């Protein structure tokens, strides 16, 4: 069944439930349902479907509202039950039939639809949509493929086609010649694309803080080890975690560990720092802490922090190019291979709205954290149109919030999180700045060299 047909069926169902309540004192629910279905079937085969639920409701309401002027309400039979329909304009001897205005309007509208369909075999085709192509970070794929988002863009005359890539790939190695916009997941990557393509405009329609997806037993174990601080939302202390990494502490060396007693380093699973923005954000946070609570700047500071931050990545083994990979493993496999996964907050909320979270899955916030600002760089006028729509259209802002992004519709974001029982940080206070693009690239290149 198509999306349009499904929506029509849902509208008919809602209308039927409403009429059952309206006529509860005079008609049984079964009778109301029969009348409504009979009215709906009168429009079988009509190609123009936009107003069918409204027309069917008016016809059904007219059937149900007809009263013979006696003291006793009369159940009016459906067309199938009535052997010979009574013409609307004919008066029956000795009786008056009250025809409600709504039914007359409905009949007139139906007649109009019939005339239109007699004179025209097919409705005129809508104007073609302008196709706009973009390359985006994978964490936004579900948003752009949401049928509601597709319809919202179509309502503005736009069809958006997307391809996904790691945000660092988008900035450094993707051929942008065939795209109308680039939409990486960080401001530094966006600024580099602007510099490379000599583009003066950018849009930041939504953002997402970095977070850690884990499991309640792991969170409890790390709380005892002083790594996690339990508050309104669990806070993962980056400094304490770095201490465990520098001393080569293993999971099975943590006191009282009976939930995950494995001989592995206590590491967070990330994406590949050579291609992905989320790994670059992880590097940015840890470099800040390793640098004594200061944003890394200059060759000397880069050289100081590089040996420590490198160990956070090289001990992981295989890493995926995009954040979609490790998070999907977290959702499907469990804590065996990856007890902690570095993600965007939006991914966890979006999974909650889809019913993909399992009991015991927990969202933690690194302390400090960084805000990943999803930055759209238009490469031509069509791309600029998409950037403006995402930044200003209330419907698209609301839908972004429903996918877990922090957009201009802050109320909707908070409501979505509350409805799906996800504890989120209401106010992001412990947020640090990201190094400049060049510094971050130098650090990432240093990590890449250690892979051999």
Beta strands, then each sheet from edge to edge (+ up, - down):
strand 1: 130-136
strand 2: 158-164
strand 3: 181-184
strand 4: 203-215
strand 5: 228-229
strand 6: 235-237
strand 7: 341-344
strand 8: 361-367
strand 9: 371-378
sheet 1: 2+ 1+ 3+ 9- 4+ 7-
sheet 2: 2+ 1+ 3+ 9- 4+ 8- 6- 5+
end
